[in-house]
Amino acid sequence: MIVSLLAAALSLSALPQAEQDDLHCLAYLSVAAGKVQGDLRTKVDGGALYYFGRIQARSSQLDIAAALDAILEAPGYGAQTYQADKARCHAQLDPLAGQFEAWKDKYEGAR
């Protein structure tokens, strides 16, 4: 297990920065999903699906589960990393969520 985590961590560092950032957002949202319920859980799941789709579209051969394990089980991953990922990811997601809500208000149930 440790060898596979080390291999995954090494392969993470070879990924483009945008891919690493999206994986960190997916990791943050995966942890957050276990901490919330109801409407907030639905929003967290939507954010996770967004990042999962971005990663899958760019790197369809990437073992996302192994990459997440490498991030979440890394010795340096803790509350400080979680909070930094949370801030960075929300800076991306919050404007998109607002755009999505405006789209939903306009088109949902339009026909």
C-alpha positions in Angstrom: 0.0 0.0 0.0 2.8 2.5 0.9 4.6 1.7 -2.3 1.5 2.3 -4.4 0.9 5.6 -2.6 4.4 6.7 -3.2 4.1 5.8 -6.9 0.8 7.8 -7.1 2.4 10.8 -5.3 5.3 10.8 -7.7 3.0 10.6 -10.7 0.9 13.5 -9.3 4.0 15.7 -9.3 4.4 15.0 -13.1 0.9 16.2 -13.9 0.3 19.7 -15.1 -0.4 22.2 -12.3 -4.1 22.6 -13.4 -4.6 18.9 -13.1 -3.0 18.9 -9.6 -5.2 21.8 -8.6 -8.4 20.1 -9.7 -7.4 16.9 -7.9 -6.9 18.9 -4.7 -10.3 20.4 -5.2 -11.8 17.0 -5.7 -10.0 15.8 -2.6 -11.3 18.8 -0.5 -14.8 18.2 -1.7 -14.6 14.5 -1.0 -13.7 15.2 2.6 -16.3 18.0 2.8 -19.0 15.6 1.6 -18.6 13.5 4.7 -19.2 16.6 6.9 -22.4 18.0 5.5 -26.0 17.0 4.7 -29.1 18.1 2.8 -28.9 20.9 0.3 -25.3 21.6 1.2 -24.3 18.0 0.5 -26.0 18.3 -2.9 -23.9 21.4 -3.7 -20.7 19.7 -2.5 -21.6 16.7 -4.7 -22.2 19.0 -7.7 -18.8 20.6 -7.1 -17.1 17.3 -6.9 -18.8 16.2 -10.1 -17.5 19.4 -11.8 -13.9 18.7 -10.9 -14.2 15.0 -11.6 -15.5 15.8 -15.1 -12.7 18.2 -15.7 -10.1 15.7 -14.7 -11.7 12.9 -16.6 -11.9 15.0 -19.8 -8.2 16.0 -19.7 -6.7 12.7 -18.3 -9.1 9.9 -19.0 -6.4 7.3 -18.2 -5.6 8.8 -14.8 -6.5 6.6 -11.8 -8.4 9.3 -9.9 -9.0 7.2 -6.8 -5.2 6.5 -6.5 -4.5 10.2 -7.0 -7.0 11.2 -4.3 -5.5 8.6 -1.9 -2.0 10.0 -2.6 -3.3 13.5 -1.8 -5.3 12.7 1.3 -2.8 10.3 2.8 0.2 12.5 2.2 2.1 13.4 5.4 1.6 17.1 4.7 -2.1 17.0 4.1 -4.0 18.4 7.1 -6.2 21.2 8.2 -4.0 23.9 6.7 -3.9 22.3 3.3 -7.6 21.5 3.5 -8.4 25.2 4.2 -6.1 26.5 1.4 -7.7 24.1 -1.1 -11.2 25.1 0.2 -10.4 28.8 -0.4 -8.9 28.3 -3.8 -11.7 25.9 -5.0 -14.5 28.2 -3.8 -12.9 31.1 -5.7 -13.5 29.0 -8.8 -16.8 27.3 -7.9 -18.7 30.2 -6.3 -19.0 32.3 -9.5 -19.9 29.2 -11.5 -22.6 28.3 -9.0 -24.0 31.8 -9.4 -24.1 31.5 -13.1 -25.7 28.1 -12.9 -28.4 29.4 -10.6 -29.2 32.2 -13.0 -29.3 29.7 -15.9 -31.6 27.4 -13.8 -33.9 30.3 -12.9 -34.2 31.1 -16.6 -34.5 27.7 -18.2 -35.7 25.2 -15.6 -39.3 24.4 -16.4 -39.4 26.8 -19.3 -41.1 24.2 -21.5 
